């Protein structure tokens, strides 16, 4: 199995970063505008599509969330089988008035084209998370 790891420092408190990682409004602000949350089941579905025929979705089960970080497991996919069973973790650490965010997306079955796209994608979306938290305007994916 393979893991994507990346780190970014955000000029905000861990609690503010946690809001961006765990609320529908937050995730829509930096990751994708098409988010469906089920608070009772502690699940969220994220949808991405370049065009209708290329719809892709992943559903994550929230395992834990507090000011130390967020851990989720991908339990369902549509047109993205490499993500099913992966674990997405955001470790948060306060650092002189800022928050260090360590992303780990573990469990990829192969280092293939999708893996390479995700390495680039997570670098982009971490930057979007930083912009969203610091300025209120990130660069989330927007379905057509």
N, C-alpha and C positions, 0 to 999 in steps of 0.2 A: 504494500500500500504506500501511497505517496501523499505528501503534505505540502500545502502552500503556507508560507509564513511571511509576515510583513509587519512592520512597526511604524507608528506615526505618533507624534506628540501634538496634542490639541490644547489650545489656550482656553481651558474651561475645567470645571470641577468634575470629578468622576460621576457625581449624581446627574449633572447635565448631560454628559456623554451617555450615561445609562438610559436616560429618557429617550435619546435619539435611537438607541439600540433596541428598545423594548416597547415603544408605543407605535400605534399605526401612523399617527401624524409624523413621528420622528422618522420611521422607515421610509415613508413616502417622500420625506424631505431630502433623502440622500441616496437611497438604493433603487427603488422602483415606485412609480406612482400607483401601480396596480397591486394593492396589498389587501388581503382579506384575513381578519383575525377572529379567532374563536377563543375568548378569554377563559371560558369554562374548561375547554380541553387543553389550554395553554399551547395552542397551535397557531401558525400563521402561514398563509400561502402567498408566494411571491410570483408574479407573472411577468414574462418578458416575451415580446414578439416583434421581430423586424417587419413582418407582414403576417396576415391571418394564417397563412399556410405553414408558418414557422413558429407557431405558438409554443412556448416553453413555460413550465411552471414547476415550482418545488414547494413542498410543504414541510415545515420544520416543527418539531416538538420542542418546546422550551424545557430544558433540563434544570437550569438554575439561572438566577439573575439577581445580583446584588452589586454593591459598589466595588467589588473585586472583579466583576466581569459577568459575562453572559455565555452560556453553553447551550447549543441547540443541536438536535439530530435530524437529518433529513429522512422523513418517513414515507414520502410519496414524491413521484416525479411524473411529468408529462414531457416527453421528448428530451429528457436529460438524465439517462440512466446512470451516468457516472457519478451523479450527486447522491443518489439514494444510498442511505446508510452512512454517509459522511457526517462528520462532526464539525460544526462551525463554532469556534470559540473566540471571544474577544476578552482578553485579560486587561483589566484596568488598574493603573497604579498612579496615585497622586505624586506629582513631581514639581515642587516649587511653584505651586499655583496653577500648574498645568496637569494634564492627564496623559500618561503614556498608554497607548493602545497597542496591544500585541495581538494580531490576528493569526489564527491557526485554523486552516480548513483541511482536516485530515480524513484519509480513507479513500482517496482517488485510486481506482484500480490500475491505472496506467498513466505514464507520462506520454500522452497523445496530443492531438490537435486541441481537443477540448481543454485539457489540462493547461496547455500553453495559453489559450485564450483566457482561462480563469486567472492565471498568474497576472496577466495584464489587466484583466477586469478588476481584480481585487485591489491592485495598486491604484487604479482610477477611482474605485468606489471609496477607498479609504480617504483619498483626497477630497471626494465629495462629502464624506462624513465630516471631515475637518472644516470644510467651508460651511456646511449646514450648521454645525455647532457654533462656530465662531461668528458667522454673519447672518444666519437665518435662511440662507439660500444655498442649497447644495446643487448637484447636477445629477438628479436621479434619472434612471431609464424611464422613458415615456413611450408607452405602446401607441402604435398608430391609430 
